[in-house]
């Protein structure tokens, strides 16, 4: 598993199903990453970006997110039907979920865009940095980001290089 900068960020240990029987969470161990010990974290599936071509999992993980997110020991897994627990996880990972969804939307429009656009979300405010090929692509990136649930505002710092 990689962080958005492409550095090793941890390991996907397992998957947890949600109350409907769908994959709801990736169970991730971060080891010594960001100074976090050998705890396990349930990362909401919508905060995960899968790159099929390279068989790589990306997560926009920040130390603050891990500090806010409920963790658990390998011998005491959480009950995914516990609404309070699920809400705590969702709240802690909301910015990462927004980032992952925006990246997925951008990649679906223009696969090369994902590699050139950095998406960062803080408190629902999405910042787009990097370069795109045309002004139309730049404007489309803003439109796509605004469509994502939880986005309060989009700051488009993209440069047109073509």
C-alpha positions as CSV (number, residue, x, y, z in Angstrom):
1,X,0.0,0.0,0.0
2,X,1.2,3.5,-0.9
3,X,0.4,7.0,0.4
4,X,-0.5,9.6,-2.2
5,X,3.2,10.6,-2.5
6,X,3.9,7.0,-3.6
7,X,5.8,6.0,-0.4
8,X,5.1,2.8,1.5
9,X,2.3,3.5,4.0
10,X,1.3,0.2,5.5
11,X,-0.2,-3.1,4.6
12,X,-3.8,-4.2,3.9
13,X,-4.2,-7.1,6.2
14,X,-7.8,-8.0,5.5
15,X,-11.2,-6.6,4.4
16,X,-14.2,-6.0,6.7
17,X,-17.8,-6.3,5.4
18,X,-20.4,-3.7,6.3
19,X,-23.9,-4.3,7.6
20,X,-25.1,-5.1,4.0
21,X,-22.4,-7.7,3.3
22,X,-20.4,-5.4,1.0
23,X,-16.7,-4.6,1.4
24,X,-16.9,-1.6,3.8
25,X,-13.4,-1.3,5.1
26,X,-9.8,-2.2,4.4
27,X,-8.1,-3.5,7.6
28,X,-4.7,-1.8,7.5
29,X,-1.6,-2.0,9.7
30,X,0.7,1.0,9.5
31,X,3.5,-0.5,11.6
32,X,6.0,2.3,12.2
33,X,4.5,4.6,9.6
34,X,4.0,8.1,11.0
35,X,5.0,6.9,14.4
36,X,2.0,4.7,14.8
37,X,2.6,1.3,16.4
38,X,1.2,-2.1,15.4
39,X,-2.5,-1.2,15.7
40,X,-5.0,-2.1,13.1
41,X,-7.3,0.5,11.5
42,X,-10.5,0.1,9.5
43,X,-10.2,2.4,6.6
44,X,-13.5,3.1,4.8
45,X,-13.4,1.4,1.4
46,X,-14.3,4.8,-0.3
47,X,-11.1,6.2,1.1
48,X,-9.1,3.7,-0.9
49,X,-7.9,4.2,-4.5
50,X,-7.1,1.0,-6.4
51,X,-4.8,1.2,-9.4
52,X,-5.5,-2.0,-11.3
53,X,-2.7,-1.7,-13.8
54,X,0.0,-1.7,-11.1
55,X,-2.1,-3.7,-8.5
56,X,-1.4,-0.9,-6.0
57,X,-3.6,0.5,-3.2
58,X,-3.3,4.2,-2.3
59,X,-4.6,5.8,0.8
60,X,-4.4,9.6,1.6
61,X,-3.2,9.0,5.1
62,X,-2.1,11.7,7.5
63,X,-1.0,11.3,11.1
64,X,-3.9,13.5,12.3
65,X,-6.3,11.1,10.6
66,X,-4.8,8.1,12.3
67,X,-4.9,9.9,15.7
68,X,-8.6,10.6,15.3
69,X,-9.5,7.2,13.9
70,X,-10.5,4.3,16.1
71,X,-7.9,1.5,16.1
72,X,-8.1,-2.0,17.4
73,X,-5.9,-4.9,18.4
74,X,-5.6,-7.9,16.1
75,X,-7.4,-10.1,18.7
76,X,-10.3,-7.8,19.2
77,X,-12.0,-6.7,15.9
78,X,-14.8,-4.2,15.9
79,X,-18.4,-4.9,15.3
80,X,-19.2,-3.2,12.0
81,X,-22.9,-3.1,13.0
82,X,-22.0,-0.7,15.8
83,X,-23.3,2.6,14.5
84,X,-21.2,4.7,16.9
85,X,-18.0,3.0,15.8
86,X,-18.9,3.3,12.1
87,X,-19.7,7.0,12.5
88,X,-16.3,7.6,14.3
89,X,-14.4,5.9,11.5
90,X,-16.4,7.7,8.8
91,X,-15.8,11.1,10.4
92,X,-12.1,10.5,10.9
93,X,-11.6,9.4,7.3
94,X,-14.0,11.9,5.6
95,X,-11.3,14.0,4.0
96,X,-9.4,10.9,2.8
97,X,-12.7,9.6,1.3
98,X,-13.3,12.9,-0.5
99,X,-9.7,12.8,-1.9
100,X,-10.1,9.2,-3.1
101,X,-13.4,9.9,-4.8
102,X,-12.1,13.0,-6.5
103,X,-9.0,11.2,-7.7
104,X,-11.2,8.3,-9.0
105,X,-13.4,10.8,-10.9
106,X,-10.4,12.6,-12.4
107,X,-8.8,9.3,-13.5
108,X,-12.1,8.2,-15.1
109,X,-12.1,11.3,-17.2
110,X,-8.5,11.4,-18.3
111,X,-6.2,8.6,-16.9
112,X,-3.1,10.7,-17.3
113,X,-4.7,13.4,-15.1
114,X,-4.5,11.2,-12.0
115,X,-0.7,11.2,-12.3
116,X,-0.4,15.0,-12.7
117,X,-3.0,16.3,-10.3
118,X,-2.4,16.3,-6.6
119,X,-5.7,16.3,-4.6
120,X,-5.6,17.4,-1.0
121,X,-8.7,17.7,1.3
122,X,-8.9,19.5,4.6
123,X,-12.2,19.9,6.4
124,X,-14.1,19.3,3.1
125,X,-12.1,21.9,1.2
126,X,-10.4,20.3,-1.9
127,X,-7.2,21.7,-3.3
128,X,-6.2,20.7,-6.8
129,X,-2.5,21.2,-7.6
130,X,-0.4,20.2,-10.6
131,X,-0.8,20.5,-14.3
132,X,-3.3,19.6,-17.0
133,X,-3.3,19.7,-20.8
134,X,-6.1,22.2,-21.5
135,X,-8.1,24.9,-19.8
136,X,-11.2,22.7,-20.5
137,X,-9.6,19.9,-18.5
138,X,-8.8,22.4,-15.7
139,X,-12.4,23.5,-15.5
140,X,-13.7,19.9,-15.7
141,X,-11.5,19.0,-12.7
142,X,-13.3,21.6,-10.6
143,X,-16.7,20.4,-11.8
144,X,-15.9,16.8,-11.0
145,X,-14.6,17.7,-7.5
146,X,-17.7,19.7,-6.7
147,X,-19.9,16.6,-7.5
148,X,-18.4,14.7,-4.6
149,X,-20.4,14.4,-1.4
150,X,-18.8,16.3,1.5
151,X,-17.0,18.8,-0.7
152,X,-17.6,22.3,0.8
153,X,-15.3,24.2,-1.7
154,X,-12.8,23.6,-4.5
155,X,-9.6,25.6,-4.8
156,X,-8.2,24.9,-8.3
157,X,-4.5,25.7,-8.5
158,X,-4.0,23.7,-11.7
159,X,-1.7,25.0,-14.3
160,X,-2.3,24.5,-18.0
161,X,0.7,23.0,-19.8
162,X,0.3,21.8,-23.3
